[in-house]
């Protein structure tokens, strides 16, 4: 709804109780024109409107950290226009919702002031205020401040973001000043543990929005248009402004768009807010991902998982210090495990919209170890990140997701380790290495040559990268049957040859002039034993 400044009165004839809203703001106008902003710290950052596309819509947000400026020390005020409480009597509440945007950096400090003057000096001295340091939450938190003492007067409300630095953002939404009803139980929200298919747990949050305590209520829920199931809640004492949660387990949820409806059937003073229908879209736990890295090579996540390779998704950004700090260890870890040809590969996926191929190519963070693939920004990167960040209940980077392959059903591969943030040792000797070693299906190995093979074969490929021709040089110490296959990143054979009963030095020249730019795998099989080398073709 748009901001309301005129009194709105609802006469509930069944109870004879009046409910009145004196002020309401959900920032759907997309601007802060009706608010007075004061940037008391004097930097370039103030309250702004933001839509995070998380279902909340527009919110007012203030920063304590910026990707370019770094740590900020905000003292940002947002003061309402005048709110007329001349006709107010009885209980009058100021209500709002608040959230720290990054749950890994959530400790934002703010204060709400209420007073009869609009200047920040007077408001800052008001005894009617609310202060807190935000904590982690699964969504927006509801807050209430009793302003009944101002009934019959005109007031101003101020939100101040201050006494904090180096977190991220705090968000405010759904600000109201109103007289609550006597009896009003409503469905505040319906959430789900995650949006992957399979067995899911839904949480229904009900709010006592009335003045009187609630001791019992009934609720019906339906899933995907099915039959209603009733939950009878008794023996509770839900105080005014408090919430009560119910959990519902639904097994065998399949991918697709599905509605979940929760409806409080117990009569109260406002039956219009008793129903909540929430749309969910369920997907496979491991999303398909295909991209072309900064070297021009195509990577397909499902292809690697089907081949039995575990994959580490490294969500990062060019400005992220911990991302840079983690890269040498990840690079060394991948190198120790076959330099991308072993049981694990890593890919870096940026979440920063300005990280082009040129920017990503310039990030020489690998510390001299294996250079794992990097992918420039694309809208798909956000889809991937949001999917896994929701699972991890974190909006921070670096975000690491280690996937153990299901070779028959890659979309249902298993996340065996996931988390935001970096600590030294977590890959080479810590939790990620332990998880990888416990992944029995990670059997992919195209770089290691079995000991018996290494005694009989020496393979080199030059030039690498190749333009028009590539030479495959073999040194055999016994009579051997040899086959050579060259495979592109899509798994297609682009060259094949066989040599029977050969020994000593052998050179095979491959015409690469008609091949696309990219990475190719050269499989050399000697008497039934195969080793694989990689070659890049450029134009």
N, C-alpha and C positions, 0 to 999 in steps of 0.2 A: 504494500500500500504506500501511497505517497504521504509525506508528512502532514499531520493534521494539527491545526492550531485552534480550530473552533471546537467547543464542547460537543461531544456526541453522546447522546443519552439513549439507553435501551431500557424500556419499561417492560419487565417480565411479569405479565399479568398473572401467571400461575402462582407466583410467590409474592408479588408486590414489592420486589426488591429492585432498586435502581442501580445500574452500573454506568459509570461515566469515565470516558477517556479524554484527558485534557491535552495530551501531546503524544504523537506517535511518529517515529522516524525509522524507516528501513533503508534509506539511501538509494531507493529505486530510481530517483530522479537523475542519478549519475553525477551529482555535483554537491558541493558544500556551501552553496550560495546563501542558505538560511542560517549558517553558523559563522561565528566570528573566530578566526584563527589567529593565534599569536605564537610566533616562533621565538620563544624567549632565549633560546641558546644561540640564535643568530646564524645557524648554518643554512644550507640550501634545501633542507628536508623538513617537510611539514606533514600534517594530516592530509591524506588523499583518499580518493575512492578507488577500490580495487575489487575485481571479480575474479576469484581463483578457480572458477568453473568447478566448484565442489558441491554445487547444489544450494549453497547459502545465498548466492546472488551478490549484489553489491554490498560492500562493507566499508567502514572507515578504518584506515590503517595508518600506523606511524612506525618509523624504522628506528632501530638502535644499531643497525649494521647495514652497510651498502657494499655491493660487489666492487665498486670503483673506489669509493672513499674509505672503505674499511670500517673500523669501529666508530660509532657515533655516540654522542652524549646528549640525547634529546631532552628538551624541556618544551614540549609542544602542547599548547592549549587549544581546545575546541569548545566554544561556548555557544549554547543555544540562543535562539531568539526568546523573547519574553513568553512565559507560560502563565496563563490566567487561571488562578485557583480561587477566584472570588466566590464562586458558587460551591466550592468543595466543602464537604463536611465528613466527619468520621475518618476512617482510615484512607490515606492516600499514599501510594507507593510509587517510587521511581524504579523501573525495571530495565535491564539491558542484558545482552549476551556478549561474551568476550572469549577470546581464544588467542594463545600464542601460536603463530603460524608454523614455526618450525619446532616440532616437538623435541628435537635434540638440543635446541637453544631457546628454551621456553620461559626463562625466568625474567619476564618483563615486569617492571614496576609501574603502577599507575594509581592515580587518585581521582575520585569523583567528588565534586563539590556542589552543594546547593546553597543558593543565597538569594537575596532580594536585589542585588546590584550586579551589573554585567561586567564590571572591571575585574581583572584577575587578582589584583591585590586584595580586594574585599572578599572575593570568592575563596582565595587561598587561605583566608583567616577564618572561614566559616567553620563552626563546630559541627555542622551537618555534613559529614564526608564519609567516604568509604575508600580504604586503601588495601591493596594486596599485591603480592608478587605471584605471577601466574605459575601454575604447575601443569604437568602433562594432563591431557584430557583426550577422550575419544571423539570429541566434537566441541561445539560451542557450549560454554557454561552459562547458566542463568544466574543473575545476581539481582538482589532487591535491596533498596534502601528506603526506610520509612521517612516520608516527608510530611506526615500529618500535621506537624507543628506549623506548617506554612499555609494551612487551609485558610481561605479568605484573603490571601495575598497574591502578588505576582512574583514569580521566581525565575531564576536562570539556572541552568545545569551546565557544568563544565567537566570535560574529560581532559586529564593532564597525564601525559606520558613523560616520566622523568625518573631521576635517580637510578639510571640503568645505562649500561654500555655493552656493546659487543654481543648482543643476542641476535635477534633478527627483526621480526615485526609483531606488533600486537594489533588485533582486529576487534572492532566494536560494531554491534549491529542491534536492530530491533529495540530501540530505546522508547520507553513509554512512561508516561505519568498518568496514573488512573486510580480510581476507586474500585477495588476488586468486589466480585460478587460474594455472597455468603457461602454458596455451595457450587463449586465448579471444578470438576475433575476432567482433564483433557488428555488426549494422546499427543505427547510432545514430539516423539520421533520413533522411527523404526530403523534399526541398523542391523547389519549382518557382519559376522566375524570376518569374512572376506568374500570376494565375488568370483572365486573359482568354483567350478562345478563340483558335485559330490555331496557329502553330508554337511549341512550348514546349520548354524545356530543364529537365530534372529533375537534381537533384544528390543523389547517394546518399553519405552520410557513414558510413564504417565506422570503428569504434574498436577498437584493440588493447587489450582489457581484461585481457589476461594479462601475465605477467611476461616471457615470451620474445618476442624480436623476430619479426615476421612477414615472410617474404620472398616469399610467393606465396599467392594464394587465388583461388577461383572464385566467381562470383556470377551467379545467374539473376534476370532481371527480367521482369515482365509488366505490361502496361497494359490496363486495362479488360477483364480476363479473356482476353486474347489469348494467342498462343503465347509460350513462354518464350524469351528471348534470353540467351545466356551470355557473360559478360565474363571472360576469363582474365587475371589480373593477375600478372605475373612481374617479376623484377628490381627489387623494392622492398626497403626495409629499414625497416619500420614499428616504431618503438620502443614499449616498454610505455607506455601512456597516450596515445600519439599517434593521430591520425586519418588516414585516407586517403580521398580523394573520387573518385567516378566521375561522369561526366556522360552523360546520355542525351537525345537529341533525338527528340521525337515531333512529327510534322507533322500539321496538320489536326485539332487537338483541337476538339471541338464543345462547346457549352454543355451543362451537366448534371453529375451526380455520377458520379465515376469513381474506381476504386481503382488504386493503383500498388503493386505488391508487389516487394520486393527480398529475396533469400534467398541467404545464403552457404552454398554446398554443400560446401565443404572441411570435413572432420571436425576438431573440436577438443574441448576438455574440457567444454564446455557447449553443446550443440546447440539448447537451448531459446530462446536469444536471437539466433539466426542469421537469423530471419525478421522482416520489418517490412512491414505492409500499412498504407498511409496513404490516407485518403479525401480527395479534392479535389473541390471544386465549381467548375466553370468557368462564367464569365459573359461577356457582351459587354463589350468594353473601355470603352464609354461606357454607364453604367447609365441606364435611364429615370428621370426625376425630374419629379414634378408636385407643386406646392405652392401654397398661398395666402399671399401676402406680407402684411406688416403693414398695407398699405393696402387689403387685401381683394381684390387682383387675383390671378387664377390664372395661374401660369407653368408651361409644359410644355416641358421641355428639348428633347425630340425635335421638337416643332413648330417651335421656333426654328431648330434645326439643319436641318430639312427646308426651311425658308425661305431658307437660305443665310446665317444669322447665326452668327458665331463667338461663343462664350460663355466668360466667365471665371468659374469657380467659386471663390469666396472663402470658405474654411472658417475660421471665426473664433469668438470668444467675447467677451462683454461686458467681461470682466476683462483682456483681452489688450492690453497696451500697444502692441506692434508692429502689431496689427490696427487699432487706432485710428490709429496713425501712417500706415498705408498707405492708409486710406480716402480722404483728400482727393486724393491723386494718382490713385487709381483713378477717382474721381468725375470729375476733370478729364479724364482719358484717355477715358472713355466719352463725356463731353460733347463733346470735340473730334471724336469719331467718330460724332456724330449723336444724342447723349443717349438712347441705347437704341433709336433708330430707324435706326441705321446698321449697319455691318458687324460690330459687336461690342456685346454687352451683358454686364454683370456681375451676379451674384447673390451675396448674403452668406448663408451657411448656418452657423448656430451649432452648435457641438458641446457647449455648456454646457446641462445639463438644466434649469437655473433661468432660462434666457433665454426668457421668455414674450413674447407679442406686445407687452405694455406695456413690458417692458425693451428689446426691440429697437427699438420705435418711439421710445424716448427717447434712442437713440444718435445724436445730431446731430454725426456725425463728418465730414460731406462737405465741410466748409470752404467752403460757399457754392456748390459746384459741383453737378452732376447728382446727384440722389438715387436711387441704384440700388436695386433690390428687396432687401428683407431678409426672412428666413424664421426664425420662432421655432423653438424646439427641438421635434423629433419623433424617434421612434426611427429613422425612415428617414434622418435626418441622420447618425446613427452608421454606418449601412450604407454610405452614400455616402462618408463620410470614411474609413472603414477600407479601402474598396476602393482609393481613390486614394493613401492614405498607404502602403499595402502596395506599390503600384507605385513610390512615391517612396522606399521604405525609410526612412520618417521618421514619427514620432509627434507632430511639432511643429505649432503653428499660429503665425501664419497659414500655411495651405497653399493655394497658388494653382494652378489647373489651367486652362490655356487650350486650348480645343477648336476645331479647324478643322472646319467642317461637311462631312459627306458627305450631300448632299441626298437621295440615293436610299436610303441605308442609315445612318440616324443612329447606330445602335448601334455602327457601325464607323467613326465619325468619328475624326479623328486628334488625339491630344494633342500639340500643337506646342511647348508650354513648360509646365514644372511645377517647383515647388520650395517649400520651407518657409522662412519668414523674409522680411523686407522690408529693402530698401535703397533710398534715395532715387534716383529717376530710372529705376527698372527698368521702369516702365510707359510714361511719356511719351516717353522717349528710349532706353530700354535694351532688354533681351532680349525682353520681352513685346511691345513695339511692333514690333521687328524681325520677330518670329515672326508677328505679325498681318499685317504687310505682305507676308509670304511666303505667306499663305494665299489661294490663287487662288480658292477656292470661296466665300470670304466676300464675297458680292455683295449682300447684303440692304441695302436703303436705301429706307425709306418716309418719311424726313423731308426729305431733300434735294429741292429743286425745281429742275429743269433751268433753265438761264439763260433759254431762250426762254419757258418757262412763267412765270418770275418777272416777266417784263416785261409779262405780260398779266393776271396774277391776283393778288389779295390776299385771303387767307382768314383769318377770325377766328371763334372759337367762344366764346359767352358765354351764361349764366354757366358757369364751369368751376371747381369741380365743379357739375353740374346736379342738380336734384331732380325737378321736374315737367316742365320744358321746357328745351330748348337751342336757341339761335339760331345758325345758320351763315350768316355774312355774307360775301358775295363782292363784289369790285369788279373788273369786267371792262372792258377798254379797247377791246375789239373784239367783234363778233358771235361768239357761241360756242355750241357744244353742250355741255351740262353734265350729268354724272351724279354723284349722291352716294350712297355706300353706307356704312352704319355697321356695323362688325363687332365682335363681342365677343371675349374672350380665347380662346375655343374655336374661333374662325374662322367662327362662324355669322353670317349677315347678319340684322340685326335691324331695319334700315330701309333703304329705297332710294327714290330719286326721280330723274326726268330733266327737264331744261329744254332746249328747243331754240331756237336763234337768239335768244339773249338777250344784253344788253349792259348796262354800267353797274352800279349797286349792286343787289344781289339779296340778299334775306333769306329763309332757309328755316327754319321753326320745326319742331322735332322733339319729339314727345311722349315724354318719358323716364320718365313716372310708373310705367309697367308694366315697366320694365327692372330687372334685378338690379343690386345694388351692385357696382361694379367699373370696370375701365378698358375703354374702347372706342376703336377706330380709325375715323376718319372719312376715307374715301377720296374725294377730289374730283377728277374727271377732266374736263379742259377740252380739247376737240378732240383727244382721244386721249392727252393727257399728264396724269399723275396725281401729286397731292401728297397726303400723309397727315398728319392732325393727330390728337392724342389728347385724349380727354375722360374725366373721371371722373364717374360717376353715384353719388350717395349718397342715402340715405333718412333 
